[in-house]
């Protein structure tokens, strides 16, 4: 089974995308994000530190 990661904002578009992928046989992993947050170097550095 193919696996896919979907950035999920909680809206209709991301939910529909996830549902369509599931129907096509993908194992879907949702990662929720808040699209009102500003992305900058500070946030990217924190994310990279988290991944280590």
N, C-alpha and C positions, 0 to 999 in steps of 0.2 A: 504494500500500500504506500502510495506517495504521501509525503508529509509537506504541509505548507504552514507558514506563519502569517497571520493576518493582523495588521494593526487595526484595532477596533475602537472607534470613537463613541460607539453607542448609538449611532445614527442608523437610518434605514439603509444607506448605501453600503456601509461595511457589513451590516447583518445580511443583506441580500447577497453580497459577494461571498461571505462565509457559507451561506446556505447553498449557493450554486456549486461551490467547490465540493461540499459534502455530497451533493447529489451526483457529482462527477467521480466520486470514489476517493477523494482526498481525505486524509486525516488532518483536520484543521485545528490549529492552536491559535487561540485569540490572545492578543496582548492589548490591554486597554491603555489608551493614552488620552490626555486632556489636551485638545487642540487649542485651548486658550492660553496655554503656557508658552512663554517665549523660549525658543531653543537658542542656546549660545554655547560658547566654549566651556563655561562652567558646568552646564548640564551634561555636555558630551564627556568631559573629563570625569564627572561623577559616574556616568554610565560605564565608561571604560574601566574604572576602578572596580565597579561592581562585578564586571564580567571576569575579572582575574581570579 
